[in-house]
Amino acid sequence: MGTARPKQYLPLGDLPVIVHVLKTFSRVSAVTEILLVVPRADVPHVRSEIVGRYGLGKVRRVIAGGRERQDSGLAAVRAETTDIVVIHDAVRPLATPALVEAAIAGAVCWGAVATGIPVRDTVKSTDAEGWVEETLPRERLCLVQTPQAFRLEILRRAHERAAAEGFYGTDDAALVERTGTRVRMISGLARNIKMTTPEDLDWARWFLEKRGREMGEGATEMPERVGCGYDSHRLVADRRLILGGVDIPHPRGLLGHSDGDALIHAVIDALLGAVGGGDIGRLFPDSDPAYRGVSSLTLLARVCSLVKEKRFEVVHLDATILMEKPKLAVHIPAMIEHLSATLCLDAGRINIKAKTNEGMGFVGREEGVAAFAVATVRECGR
């Protein structure tokens, strides 16, 4: 950076770079505590002039790090007790709360998550003298960012092994990979750059000023969109009754090309509606034998991938099942669990209700089942 002052303390707009980071994490409800790791000599200054001055209440501890980034990471994981740990660079001030939430949800789902963006340029490897050796397939290459999120036991084991073997990696995910644990890559943000040069700071200032002007004109940083879904299926003999991925004991099940799960189908249409993705019939036509008898949870997982490709994340789901018999209340927790795991969405953000139709209509006559769903998604950034 070419400055006497460490780059994490340099001004970016009205705040130091590191305060932008801490405020972003403070806005994430799933983050219960922030552990700040800084050079030993900086600890008193950071406690008073960063944490105290800017009222960063979620920063519960400021501890001394080590000579290398990895040494600081080891100090952090040894001090932590929470189930899920998120690691983030103090000089990436343009990450968003949505990105942090996505990393946390991914760690809950898969155990180890890194964020990153696809490589846009052609990449070549060269020898020591600068001669090109190979052109690498960029389709499978990513530029890795933070946040990275892990189950604590996975990250701690990786750090302790690296320390014992004297191995240093360039990020925490590399240490986890060495243990044989697979790391899932999820979409990062192009704007989530690391402040390394004066030009990076200039760009970040321009971005924040531009966003400030847009916000002043009524724009929002991460617009939310809502989609509605509906589905109904006839009850017939010799079919299993599956709703929300749960196999429910009943003499009749739902007729359909797939497993007939009306609840999941309504959820799929709600998600597709929110992101402008068409509808379930267009995506998974009943004329395609590939979808005959398929689990609707499999279809939901594919739609979830489509939502992410369009740079949205699911933030809330509300659904209602209309069915006269049997009573479904006892099965709702399992339905929520299936949806939570498939969408990598906190169970507290999913609501499912079951209603009868008081003997009216095709539901009341026990001829079929209907389901409604409303999905809220949020734009992750472009």
C-alpha positions in Angstrom: 0.0 0.0 0.0 3.0 2.3 0.5 1.8 3.9 3.7 3.2 4.0 7.2 -0.2 3.2 8.6 -1.5 -0.4 8.3 -4.1 -0.6 5.5 -6.9 -1.9 7.7 -6.9 1.4 9.6 -6.8 3.7 6.5 -9.9 5.9 6.0 -12.5 4.7 3.5 -15.1 7.4 3.3 -16.0 8.4 6.9 -14.8 5.1 8.5 -11.6 3.1 8.7 -11.5 0.1 6.4 -11.8 -2.4 9.3 -14.9 -0.6 10.7 -16.7 -1.2 7.4 -16.0 -4.9 7.8 -17.1 -5.0 11.5 -20.3 -3.1 10.8 -21.2 -5.6 8.0 -20.8 -8.6 10.3 -22.6 -6.8 13.1 -25.7 -6.6 10.9 -25.9 -10.4 10.4 -28.3 -11.8 13.0 -26.6 -15.2 12.9 -23.3 -13.7 14.0 -23.4 -13.8 17.8 -19.8 -12.8 18.5 -16.9 -11.2 16.7 -13.4 -12.1 17.7 -10.9 -9.5 16.3 -7.3 -10.7 15.9 -4.7 -7.9 15.5 -1.0 -7.4 16.0 -0.1 -7.5 19.7 1.0 -3.8 19.8 -2.4 -2.8 18.3 -4.6 -4.4 20.9 -5.1 -1.4 23.2 -5.6 1.0 20.3 -8.2 -1.2 18.6 -10.1 -1.8 21.8 -10.5 2.0 22.5 -10.3 3.7 19.1 -12.0 1.1 16.9 -14.4 -1.1 19.0 -15.2 1.5 21.7 -15.3 4.6 19.5 -17.6 3.1 16.9 -19.8 1.2 19.4 -19.2 -2.3 17.9 -20.9 -4.3 20.6 -20.6 -7.7 18.9 -16.8 -7.5 19.1 -16.5 -9.3 22.4 -12.8 -9.9 22.3 -9.7 -8.4 20.8 -6.7 -10.8 20.9 -3.1 -10.7 19.7 -2.3 -12.6 16.5 0.9 -14.0 15.2 3.7 -13.3 12.7 1.7 -14.8 9.7 -2.0 -14.7 8.9 -2.2 -18.4 9.6 -0.7 -17.9 13.1 -3.4 -15.4 13.8 -6.0 -17.9 12.5 -4.7 -20.6 14.8 -4.9 -18.2 17.8 -8.5 -17.4 16.8 -9.7 -21.0 16.5 -8.0 -22.0 19.8 -10.0 -19.2 21.5 -13.4 -20.0 19.9 -16.2 -22.3 21.2 -19.0 -21.6 18.7 -20.2 -24.4 16.3 -19.7 -22.4 13.1 -16.8 -20.0 12.5 -16.5 -17.4 9.8 -13.1 -16.1 8.8 -12.9 -12.8 7.0 -10.0 -10.5 5.9 -10.1 -7.1 7.7 -9.3 -5.4 4.4 -12.3 -6.7 2.4 -14.7 -3.9 3.3 -17.2 -4.4 0.5 -18.6 -7.8 1.5 -22.4 -7.8 2.2 -24.4 -9.3 5.1 -26.1 -11.5 2.5 -22.8 -13.0 1.5 -21.9 -13.7 5.2 -25.3 -15.3 5.7 -24.8 -17.5 2.6 -21.4 -18.6 3.9 -22.8 -19.5 7.3 -25.7 -21.4 5.8 -23.3 -23.3 3.6 -21.1 -24.3 6.5 -24.2 -25.6 8.3 -25.1 -27.6 5.3 -21.7 -28.8 4.0 -19.2 -28.2 6.9 -16.7 -26.1 4.9 -17.3 -23.3 2.5 -15.2 -20.8 0.6 -16.5 -17.8 -1.5 -15.1 -16.9 -4.8 -15.8 -15.6 -8.3 -15.1 -17.3 -11.7 -11.9 -16.4 -13.5 -12.8 -14.1 -16.5 -9.5 -13.9 -18.2 -7.4 -16.6 -19.9 -4.9 -18.1 -17.4 -1.5 -19.5 -18.4 1.1 -21.2 -16.2 4.7 -20.3 -17.0 8.2 -21.6 -16.1 10.8 -19.7 -14.1 12.0 -17.8 -17.2 8.5 -16.7 -18.2 7.9 -19.2 -21.0 4.3 -20.4 -21.2 3.9 -24.1 -20.2 0.1 -24.5 -20.3 -3.2 -22.7 -20.8 -5.4 -23.7 -17.9 -9.2 -24.4 -18.3 -10.7 -21.3 -16.7 -14.2 -22.9 -16.6 -13.1 -24.7 -13.4 -11.0 -21.9 -11.9 -12.1 -19.5 -9.2 -10.6 -16.4 -7.5 -11.0 -17.2 -3.9 -12.3 -14.6 -1.4 -13.4 -14.4 2.2 -15.7 -14.9 4.1 -14.9 -18.6 4.5 -17.0 -20.6 7.0 -16.4 -23.9 8.7 -17.6 -26.1 11.5 -15.3 -25.3 14.3 -14.0 -28.8 14.7 -13.1 -29.0 11.0 -11.2 -25.8 11.0 -9.4 -26.4 14.4 -8.2 -29.8 13.3 -6.9 -28.4 10.0 -5.0 -25.6 11.8 -3.5 -27.8 14.5 -2.3 -30.3 11.8 -0.7 -27.5 9.8 1.0 -26.1 12.8 2.4 -29.5 13.8 3.7 -30.1 10.3 5.0 -26.6 9.8 2.9 -26.1 6.7 1.7 -22.6 5.7 -1.2 -22.1 3.2 -2.6 -19.0 1.6 -6.1 -19.4 3.1 -8.0 -21.4 5.7 -9.7 -23.5 3.0 -6.3 -24.8 1.8 -5.6 -26.1 5.3 -8.9 -27.9 5.5 -8.4 -29.4 2.0 -5.1 -31.0 3.3 -7.1 -33.0 5.9 -9.2 -34.6 3.2 -12.3 -32.6 4.0 -14.0 -31.3 0.9 -14.6 -27.5 0.6 -17.7 -26.2 -1.2 -17.3 -23.1 -3.3 -20.2 -20.7 -3.4 -20.6 -17.4 -5.3 -18.7 -14.4 -4.0 -19.0 -10.8 -5.2 -16.9 -9.1 -7.8 -16.8 -6.0 -5.7 -15.5 -7.9 -2.7 -11.9 -7.1 -3.4 -9.0 -7.0 -1.0 -7.5 -3.6 -0.3 -3.9 -4.1 -1.5 -2.9 -1.1 -3.5 -3.8 2.6 -3.5 -5.9 2.0 -6.6 -8.0 -0.5 -4.7 -8.8 2.1 -2.1 -9.7 4.7 -4.8 -12.1 2.2 -6.5 -13.7 1.3 -3.1 -14.2 5.0 -2.4 -15.8 5.5 -5.8 -18.1 2.5 -5.3 -19.3 3.7 -1.9 -19.9 7.2 -3.2 -21.8 5.8 -6.1 -23.9 3.6 -3.9 -24.5 6.5 -1.5 -25.9 8.6 -4.4 -28.1 5.7 -5.5 -29.3 5.1 -2.0 -30.2 8.8 -1.8 -32.3 8.4 -4.9 -34.3 5.6 -3.2 -32.4 2.5 -4.4 -31.7 -0.3 -2.0 -28.4 -2.2 -1.7 -29.9 -5.7 -1.9 -33.4 -5.6 -3.4 -35.8 -8.2 -2.2 -38.3 -10.0 -4.5 -41.3 -12.1 -3.7 -42.7 -15.1 -5.7 -46.0 -17.0 -5.3 -46.5 -20.6 -6.0 -49.5 -23.0 -6.2 -50.0 -26.6 -6.9 -52.7 -29.3 -6.5 -52.8 -33.0 -7.1 -55.5 -35.7 -7.1 -55.6 -38.3 -4.4 -55.5 -41.9 -5.9 -55.0 -45.4 -4.7 -51.7 -47.2 -5.0 -49.6 -44.1 -4.6 -47.5 -42.9 -1.6 -48.5 -39.7 0.0 -45.4 -37.5 0.0 -45.6 -33.9 1.2 -42.5 -31.7 1.9 -40.3 -34.8 1.3 -42.1 -36.7 4.1 -43.7 -40.1 3.5 -47.0 -39.8 5.3 -49.0 -43.0 6.1 -52.3 -42.8 4.2 -54.4 -45.2 2.0 -54.0 -42.9 -1.0 -51.3 -40.8 -2.5 -50.9 -37.9 -4.9 -51.1 -38.5 -8.7 -48.2 -37.0 -10.6 -45.4 -37.5 -13.1 -42.9 -37.2 -10.3 -43.7 -38.1 -6.7 -46.6 -35.7 -6.7 -45.3 -33.6 -3.8 -47.7 -30.6 -4.1 -46.0 -28.7 -1.3 -42.5 -28.8 -2.9 -44.0 -28.0 -6.3 -45.6 -24.9 -4.9 -42.3 -23.9 -3.3 -40.5 -24.4 -6.6 -42.9 -22.2 -8.5 -42.6 -19.5 -5.8 -38.9 -19.5 -6.1 -39.0 -19.5 -9.9 -41.5 -16.6 -9.8 -39.3 -14.6 -7.5 -36.2 -14.8 -9.8 -38.0 -14.8 -13.1 -37.3 -18.4 -13.9 -40.5 -19.5 -15.5 -42.5 -22.3 -13.9 -42.0 -26.0 -12.9 -43.7 -27.3 -16.0 -41.4 -25.5 -18.3 -38.3 -26.5 -16.3 -39.3 -30.2 -15.6 -41.9 -31.1 -18.3 -44.1 -34.2 -17.6 -43.3 -35.3 -21.1 -39.7 -36.0 -20.1 -39.3 -39.6 -18.8 -36.2 -38.5 -16.8 -38.6 -36.9 -14.2 -40.9 -39.9 -13.9 -41.1 -40.8 -10.2 -38.3 -38.4 -9.3 -38.2 -37.0 -5.8 -39.4 -33.4 -5.8 -36.6 -32.6 -3.3 -34.2 -33.4 -6.2 -36.0 -30.9 -8.4 -36.0 -28.3 -5.6 -32.2 -28.7 -5.3 -31.8 -27.9 -9.0 -34.0 -24.9 -8.6 -32.0 -23.7 -5.7 -28.9 -23.9 -7.9 -30.7 -21.8 -10.5 -31.6 -19.2 -7.9 -27.9 -18.9 -6.9 -26.8 -18.7 -10.6 -29.1 -15.7 -11.0 -27.4 -14.2 -8.0 -30.2 -14.4 -5.5 -30.5 -16.1 -2.1 -33.6 -17.4 -0.4 -34.3 -15.4 2.8 -37.8 -16.6 3.8 -40.4 -19.2 2.9 -44.0 -19.4 3.9 -46.3 -22.2 2.8 -49.9 -23.6 3.4 -51.1 -27.1 2.7 -54.8 -27.7 2.2 -55.8 -31.3 3.1 -58.8 -32.6 4.9 -57.3 -35.8 6.3 -54.9 -36.8 7.9 -53.8 -34.1 10.3 -50.4 -32.9 9.2 -49.2 -30.9 12.2 -47.0 -33.8 13.5 -45.2 -34.0 10.2 -44.5 -30.3 9.7 -41.1 -30.3 11.7 -39.8 -33.0 9.3 -41.0 -31.0 6.3 -39.2 -27.9 7.5 -36.0 -30.0 8.1 -36.1 -31.3 4.5 -36.6 -27.8 3.1 -33.9 -26.3 5.3 -31.3 -28.9 4.3 -32.2 -28.6 0.6 -32.2 -24.8 0.4 -29.4 -24.4 3.0 -31.8 -22.0 4.7 -32.2 -21.6 8.5 -35.2 -23.5 9.7 -36.4 -20.4 11.5 -36.9 -18.8 8.1 -39.3 -21.5 7.0 -43.0 -21.5 8.0 -45.4 -24.3 7.0 -49.1 -24.3 7.9 -51.7 -27.1 7.4 -55.4 -26.3 7.0 -58.6 -28.2 6.2 -61.2 -26.8 3.8 -64.1 -27.3 6.2 -65.6 -29.9 3.8 -65.8 -27.5 0.9 -64.6 -28.1 -2.7 -62.3 -30.8 -4.0 -60.1 -30.6 -0.8 -63.2 -30.9 1.4 -64.4 -33.9 -0.5 -61.0 -35.5 0.0 -60.4 -35.7 -3.8 -57.1 -33.9 -3.7 -54.5 -31.7 -2.0 -53.6 -28.1 -2.7 -50.6 -26.1 -1.6 -49.6 -22.4 -1.7 -46.2 -20.9 -1.1 -44.6 -17.5 -0.9 -40.8 -17.2 -1.3 -38.8 -14.1 -0.5 -35.4 -13.8 -2.2 -32.7 -11.2 -2.0 -30.2 -10.1 -4.6 -26.7 -11.0 -3.6 -25.0 -8.4 -5.8 -23.8 -8.3 -9.4 
